[in-house]
C-alpha cells in the first residue's frame, strides 16, 4: 500500500531532552526525524508529537519542537499514545488512516503505540531510520515484532517519495533541491 499525504499523520513519539542523551545514534535519528518533519510540513501532512511524562523526561528537544505547532505537542503518561485521551482523540478525529511513526524508544512507546493503532484499524508504518532505543538490540527486537504484527517498516525516503508520488512538479523540484541529495 502506498502512503498518501492526505490520509497520513506523522506521529513524533517522545523525542525528549532527558531521554535523548542515552539513545543509540541519537544525532542521526534526530536529524532524520527533522528532515521528515520538514517534508511533512511542506506537504501539509498532519504532524503530532507526544511527550512521555515531561516533568521527568523534559520537553521535546528544541530542534524538533521548533518544527511543530505548539498545540500539536501533547503530554502522555501511558507508554502507548493511544492509551491517553488527548493523542487518541486527535488521531481519531482526523482523516488519519495511515500513521507514520518516528521517535523513541522503539521497543516501548513506539511499539505499544503502533500495536494499539494497528488494533484500531490504522495502517501503521515505522520509519526505521527515524526510530531508536537505548540499546540496538532492543530496536532490532522491536523491528522484528512490528513485522510479526503486520506493521510496515519503511525509510524516510520511502515515505517522502510516496508522499510526492511523481517528479516534474514544482513541489518535487523544491523538495528535491532542498532535501534529496
N, C-alpha and C positions, 0 to 999 in steps of 0.2 A: 504494500500500500504506500502510495506517495503521501508526503506530508504537505498539507495545504495551509498557506498562511492565514486564510480567513477562518479556518477551523481550529487553529493552533493556539495554545497557551504555552509560553516558555516559563517554566517554574524553576526559580532560583532558590535552592534549598540551603539555608544555614551557612552562608559564606561569611563567617563572623570573626571579629577581631581576636578573641582569645583562643579560638579554635585553630585558626589559620597557621600559626607557627608550628604546630605539631603534625600537620597534614603532609603526607608524602608528595613531593614535587609541586608544592603549593604555588610557586610563582608561575609555572607553566599553566597549571589548571586555571588560576585566576585570569591570566592573560587570555586563555582560550574562552573562558566564560565571558569576559568583557567584549571580546570580538563578536561572539554570537549575540549577546545582548544588543550591541550596537547595530548589527544587521537586523535583528528583530524590530528594534525601534524604527529603523529606516523604512521597514516594510509594514509598519503598523501592526505587528503581531503583538498581542497582549502579553505583557511580562508581569509576573507576580513573584515576589520574594518573601521567604519566611525567615524568621529569626527564632531559633530554639532558645528559650529561657534567656533573653538578653541581659537580665540582671546578672547572671552568672557567666555567660559566654560573650558578652559585649554585643555591639551593634554590627550590622553589615559593614564589611570593610569599605573604606572610603571610595576606592576606585570602582567598586561595584555600585554602591549606593548612589553615586553621582549620576549614574546612568538610568536610575529608576525613578518613577513618580513616588514621592513620599507616601501617598495614600495606597500604594501598591506594595508596601513593605508591612507585613503583618506578623505579629508575635504568635508563638505557639508554645505549648508545654508538652504536648504529646509528641512522640517521635514521628509518627505519621502526620503530615499536614492535614490529611483528610479526617483525622480524628478530632480536630479542633474546629470550632464553628466558623470562624472568620475565613480561613482559606477554603474550606469546603463550600461555604456559601458563595464566595467569589467565583470559584471554578464552575460550580453547577448552575449558577445564574447566567453565565455566558454561553456562547456557542463554542465551547471548548471540547470538541470531540477528541482532539489529538493533544496529548500532553507530552511536552518535551522537557525532560528533567536534567538539570545540571546542579552541581553543588557538593556538599559534604554531609555526612560521611556516607560513602557508597553502601556500606553494609548495615547501616542503622536507619537514619532518617530518609535517605534516598530510597532504600529498599522498601521500607514499610509504607512510604507514600506511594511508590509505584504499585505495590501489591494491592493497596486499597483502591487506587484509581482503576486498576485492571478489574477488580471485583465490581466496581461501579459501572463498568461497561465502556470505559475510555480506551482508546488506542494509546499505548504508553511507549515512549521512546526514551532510552537512556543515552546521553551523548558521552561516549566512552572517554574522549579526551577532555571532557569538562566535568568529570567527577573524580573524587579521590577519597581515601581514608588515611588514617594514621599509618596503617600497615598495607603494603602492596598485596599481601596475602588476603587481607580482608576485602580489598577491592576485587581481586580475582574471584574470590568466593561469591561475592555479590553479583558479578557479571555472569557467573555460571548459573546462579539461582534465577536471575532475570530470564535467561534463555530457557531454563526449565519451565518457567511460568508463562512463556509466550510473550514476553516483553521484548521489544525490538532494541537492539544495540546498534547505534549509528555513530558517525563522527560529526564534528561541527560543520565540515564542508558538505557532507551529505545533506544535512538539514538546510544549509544555505542554498545549495543548488536546487533542492526540491522546492523550497520557497520561491526561488526565482523562476523556475520552470524552463526558461529559454534565454538564449543570447540574443543580441541585436536590439534590445530595448534600451532606452535611456537609463532606466533603473539598473539593468545589468551592467552597463558600461560604468556607471557611477560606483556600484559596489565592487565590480571587478578592479577598477583603478584604485579604489581605497582599501579594499580588504583582501582581495585574492592575488597572491603573488606566487 
